[in-house]
Amino acid sequence: MQSRRKFLTYASACGLAGLTSPVPGVYYHQAQQNFGDLRVTQIESHDIYPEYQDFLDYVLMHFYGPSKRTVYIVHTNKGLVGLGESNGAEPETTLQKYIGTNPFDWIGDETSLGLGTAMYDLMGKAAGVPVYKLFGQAYRKLVPVGSWTVSADPSHMADAVRKYSKLGYTWLKFHLSPFENIFDQLSAMEKVAPRGFKIQLDFTMHGTNDHMPGLCERIGNSAIIGAFEDPLFERDIQGYAELRKRSDIPIYYHHAPLGATEELQRRAADGYIVGHTPIGNAIRYAGAFAHANVPFCLQNVGGHITRSMTTHMQAAFKTAHFHFHCDAETWKS
């Protein structure tokens, strides 16, 4: 975890400047040499209902109910196939926008995260390069990934830590719940957490009537607490800046109301979470965070297709330092 005290001062307004790179054009010409005039000819859309992992099934079924997501299989005139996925099916009118186009027409796609993922899959395959190279150079070889569960009784929380840590995870995120005592949960998790295992607590934008600085200080006494996410109402930007000054635990801002613009100026958080944003938007956010030298992650919930795409993007985004969550580990497939 990068120490927030070492962050450079963000001294100038930057807006959401995008990352610029000549790389996509180079690979477009390489793809042309390899496959000629590549075109999307058909898009299959499949709704799937993956099962939760056995140790999570009871709590996730009661919290969310059955899981559903949509997988896209994109065919081309040259036999290449691209994969993408989303939480829900795109309308037929959106699918038709891609038919007949070259995948490289969708560099920086702002239409559909799921179909944009399939387009980047096709671009990489056509050019013969890993997808991260379409965004630029690699800033890291390893991209950290966290695990997920929902708030439940202390025995479940301890079991989640035990099982995830054995799989190699070093972070677990969950939302605090008014139906569970966080201190009982922490006590149970502390007993089984290996050294270095950390918890990211999501307060769901001040989902409590407690005095937040005092609550964060008390919770932060636990050795396994690693980050607080959305501890205040999302619009209280100055409150975030003040809380950050008082907290020894890093503060993550997920639902930044002004798109991480004024929030960055005021140094309201130690890191930012950008959730379910189209690829083009993610590129612009990455440029802003790189300019400010502030870490962030992408939070796109989905299966291993989504996890793979997010990994490629975070490998190439300069300050995408910290772990992301996509929840692929919660399903059996």
ABEGO torsion letter per residue (X at the ends): XBBAAABBBBABBAEBBBBBBAAAAAAAAAAAAAAEBBBBABBBBBBBBBBBBAAAAAAAAAAAEBBBBBBBBBBBAAGBBBBBBBABBBBAAAAAAABGBBAAAABGBAABAAAAAAAAAAAAAAAGBBAAAAAEBBABABBBBBBBBBBBBAAAAAAAAAAAAAAGBABBBBBBBAABBAAAAAAAAAAABBBGBBBBBBAGGGABABBAAAAAAAAAABAABABBBGABBAABAAAAAAAAAABABBBBBABBAAGGAAAAAAGABABBBBBGBBAAAAAAAAAAAAAAGBBBBBBBBEBAAAAAAAAAAAAABAABABBBBAGAAABAX
